[in-house]
Amino acid sequence: MIPQRTCLGCRRSDDQDALIRLVRVGDEVVEGTSPRLPGRGAYLHPDAGCAETARRRNALRRAFGAGARPAESLLRRLGEIAPGWIQTASGE
């Protein structure tokens, strides 16, 4: 049985395999490409609607704390899905 996780954007539960795992490492949030990467994790569907909703709701800060910032590699990945992530990062 595949574990179920909740998307930061749409708040729907889905198979863990269908979501991007995000992990806080130090002060940065990175894409958890390794299932064994330690740290607090959260999940996001890899589609524009969920990524944009998560951005508007400040879901990363809520999930990982105010001091956590997306790593450049994660911003690029999310920017490919939803361009608003890149605009937000450049405006901060």
NORSUL-V897015 format. One record per residue. NEAR is the number of other C-alpha atoms within 10 Angstrom. D_LAST is the distance of its C-alpha to the last C-alpha in Angstrom with 2 decimals. Layout:
NEAR;D_LAST  NEAR;D_LAST
This chain:
4;41.45  8;37.75  9;35.46  14;33.51  19;29.81  17;27.57  24;24.61  25;21.29  23;20.95  15;24.48  15;25.94  13;29.05  15;30.98  17;31.77  12;33.26  17;31.10  12;31.83  14;30.22  20;26.75  17;24.03  22;24.00  24;20.75  23;21.34  24;19.66  19;20.79  11;19.95  14;16.27  15;15.40  25;16.22  21;18.34  22;20.74  20;24.06  11;26.41  8;29.15  7;30.63  7;31.45  15;28.01  11;27.97  13;25.34  12;24.15  17;23.88  22;22.71  24;23.49  24;22.22  25;24.34  18;23.54  15;23.34  17;20.91  14;21.86  20;21.25  24;17.98  20;16.65  16;18.20  22;16.73  19;13.14  13;14.06  12;15.81  14;13.20  18;16.21  22;14.91  16;14.02  12;17.35  17;19.26  20;18.11  12;17.01  11;14.00  9;13.90  17;13.76  20;10.99  21;12.02  16;13.75  14;13.39  12;16.75  18;15.85  23;12.86  15;15.50  17;18.06  22;16.17  19;15.11  15;18.87  18;19.63  21;17.07  16;15.03  18;12.48  22;10.98  16;10.25  12;8.86  13;6.41  13;5.47  8;5.65  6;3.81  5;0.00
